[in-house]
Amino acid sequence: MGSEGHESEKPGRRVNGAGPRLYHSFMKLTGLTVSDYMTPNPLTVEPQDSLIHALETMRIRGVRRLPVAVGGVLVGLVTEGDLKRAEPSVLDGSEEEFNRVMESTPVSRIMVQSPVTVTADTPLLDAAETLYATKYGALPVVAGDRVMGILTDNDMVHALLDILRAEKGRVSV
């Protein structure tokens, strides 16, 4: 049987060689925005907060990244990795030395200044491409210069799971 009668062969219905089901999924994907998966109103720290405060906040709340803000205005981003790199080794010194450094060093000393940001209406695909290309684990979401949310790699995995589950539900056996 020839392919001229198959819907997947109709002109204008193929995305990178895919058939209509994938075309429909692609069109739905292009409509997703950062606001669909971001974590709104994230916890923040201030530049003068101590490293120990940021570390404890991350551990208690189970997050790995915190926007740094002053009065709601984004000024930086601090990550768990930044904090680990800044920690003095307890193998080289005493616990007292560790606590002294972590309590006396402000977040502003180690934060990423002027982090790459997105807006809530940024297409999710664009944000995913930015995360992938930069190898960042999160993008603060801003409206103007104010922190509105954060889009993390975990949020992107959530989006991927939703997409794959929806696709799995459409597969006929």
Buried (B, 14 or more C-beta within 10 A) or exposed (E): EEEEEEEBEEEEBBBEEBBBBBBBBBEEBEEBBBBBBBBEEBBBBBBEBBBBBBBEBBEEEEBBBBBBBEEEEBBBBBBBEBBEEBBBEEEEEEEEEBEBBBEEBBBBEBBBEEBBBBBBEBBBBEBBEBBEEEEBBBBBBBEEEEBBBBBBBBBBEBBEEEBEEEBEEEEEE
